[in-house]
Amino acid sequence: MRNLLTNSHWQKRDLIFFGFAILCLTPLITSPIALVIGFTLVTLGLIPKHLDINHLTKKMLSYSIIGLGFGINFEQAISASKDGIGLILISIFSTLTIGTLLTRAMKIDRKTGHLIASGTAICGGSAIAAIAPAINAKGDQTSLALAVVFILNSVALFVFPLLGHLLNMSQHAFGVWCAIAIHDTSSVVGAASAYGDQALVTATTLKLARALWIVPVTFISALMFKGASKKITIPYFILFYCIAILTTHFLPEYSSVYAQIFSVSKQTLVLCLFLIGCGITFRKIKEAGAKPLALGIFLWVIIASSSLAYIELIM
């Protein structure tokens, strides 16, 4: 009897989880709502234990980003990159410098502070995952940095579109701002897609250009901390994303197919955010602690406000 009840509970939990997952693939669910649903399910203990949510999210996000490449015009992408490359460079190195100074001033563990600053400067969790082994970071240092960045990513998904509309920002300007001021690629594309297709194209292009800086920053980090491991992990989807853009440029006759891939990829991103929400727990929020979280917030406010001022006054 106990086994029957246990199996019944598992079946109900699976049905609820997969039911909402399928619903996220429809236009009925937006990115912020998907995130909230995921967080609600994990809080209620309705996530199937046999699923590796983190691995599944990473894979689906990679494939979704590649699919978005089929909706990007090559010439527009080059133009967007040229317009934002200076802002990208300045934001990365100023964030790392300020992060180092604040880490010392706040007496935060040096490696934890560097991981938070790197995640803020480049591309959130991907940067932290790449840099952590290069500086021989411990598991708790890495998870703490990931928790801080993860919390701020969740906030950005809701706050940025609201601020964009409040400030009456153009699609292009909002896309640039998202690419510079939001950590993870998933939250960048989530916030940008909620604002509009042009914002999504601009944000995705600049964000992936920013992600390429994982390579030099990881090398520099390894030298700074004299880590024994010099292995660098570069997200492979960046290469395939570029191939997708070039495919649409050199084979324009299949534009109708590319449009369908782009549309499916956009909706799949909503499912990714649902899965990301399933990974947010009160335990992770508690583990973030006061000082590391304060560091993440300070850096985020600095980069968000300064980049916004630059976009609104200079660009």
Residue, then its C-alpha position, 0 to 999 in steps of 0.5 A: m500500500r505504501n508503495l502504491l501511495t508513493n508511486s501515486h505521489w510521484q505520478k502527480r508530481d510528474l504530471i504537475f511539473f511536465g504539465f507546466a513545462i508544456l504550458c511554457l511552450t505556448p504563448l500563454i506563459t511569459s518569461p517572468i511568469a515562467l520563472v515564478i511558476g518554477f520557483t513555486l513548484v520547487t518551494l512546494g516540492l513538486i520537482p521530479k527528483h529523477l531529473d537533473i534540472n541544471h544539466l537540462t537547463k544548460k543544454m536547452l539554453s544552449y540550443s535555444i541561443i543557437g536557434l536565435g542565431f537564425g533570426i539575426n541579420f549578419e549586417q545588423a549584428i556587425s553594426a550592433s557589435k561595433d556600436g557597443i564594443g567600447l561599452i563592453l570593454i569599459s564595463i568589463f574591466s571597470t567592473l572587475t577593478i571595482g569588484t576587487l576594491l570592494t572585496r578588499a574593503m568589505k573583507i570578503d573572501r578574495k576568490t568569492g569576490h572575484l567570482i562575483a565580479s567576473g560573473t557580473a562583468i561577463c556572463g554570470g554563471s558561465a563566467i563563474a563556471a569557467i573561472a572557478p577551476a582556473i583559480n582553484a576555487k572551492g565548491d562553497q566559494t563557487s556555489l556562493a557566487l552562483a547564488v548571488v548572481f542567480i538571485l540578481n538575475s531573477v530580479a533583473l528579469f522583472v525590473f529591467p522591462l519595467l524600467g525600460h518602458l518607464l524610461n521610454m527606451s528604444q528597442h535598440a537602447f534597451g537591448v544594449w542595456c540588457a546585454i551590458a547590465i544583466h549577468d546571465t545570457s538566459s536573463v538577458v534574452g528573457a528580459a529583452s524578448a519581453y521588450g521586443d524582437q529588435a531588443l532581443v536581437t541587439a541584446t543577444t548579439l552584444k551579450l555573446a560578444r561580451a561572453l567571448w571575453i571569458v577567454p582573456v579574463t580566465f587567463i588573467s584570473a589564473l595568473m592573478f591567483k596562480g591556480a594550478s589548473k589553466k584549463i579554460t571552458i568556453p561555451y560551445f554554443i557561441l561558435f554554433y550561434c555564429i555559424a547560424i548567423l552566417t548560414t542565414h546570410f549566405l543561404p537567404e533562400y531558406s528564410s521561411v525555415y529560419a523564421q520558424i527556428f527563431s520562433v521556436s527558440k524564443q518560446t523554448l527560452v520561456l521553458c528554460l526560465f521555468l527550469i531556472g526558476c525550479g532551481i531557486t530555493f530558499r536555501k540558496i538564497k540564505e547561502a548567499g549571505a549578506k556581504p557577498l550579496a551586498l557586493g553583487i548588488f553594489l556592482w550591479v547598481i554601478i554597472a546598470s546605472s553607468s551603462l544606462a547613463y551612457i546609453e541615454l546621454i551619449m549613444 
